[in-house]
Amino acid sequence: MSKDSITAAELLKLINERAVTIVHIMSRRAFIEYRIKGSIWIPYNEIEDHVFTQIDRNRTIVTYCKDESCMSSDIAAKILRESGFNALAYRGGVKEWRALGYPSESG
């Protein structure tokens, strides 16, 4: 794991260890349609001004968006790191997660 990003396998391991807070940064519609299991929704455009009372500062935070072409997860993780969180970006996003068949949810 590099200091600023995480792979799908590494994220799945953290999920199984219950050691991560996963932040879906895309639209509410995208969040409802498909998300990594256990994700919370904080839209990208609210990350910088968000009050992070719902996030445990002792947990690793992982942000994700659509796929590798979306740089928003990197920027969101950087903003969170600058706010004192241990934050990483999952660059594969929902596209890779879905292709791997890893745990997801909708609704």
C-alpha positions, 0 to 999 in steps of 0.5 A: 500500500502506498501512502496515498492510495489502496488497491481493491484487495487491500480495501477488501482486507480492511473491510473484512477487519472492520478497520475502515470508513469508506466514503463514496464521493459521487452523486447521491443517485450514484450512491443509491444505485451502487456502492461499496458495502458499508460506504457512507456518502459525502459528495466530493464538492462538500469534502472541503467544507464538511464537518467530519463528526461521523468519522472516527479519526482512529480509523483509516478513511478510503475515498472512491469514485467512478474509476481510475480516470476520476482524480476526485478520490485522490483530491478528497483523500488529500483534503482529509489527510490535511485535516488530520485523517489517515486517508487513502484513495481507492483509484479503481472505483466502482467500475473495478469493484463491480468487475471483481464482484466484491461486496456491494449494496444499493438502495 
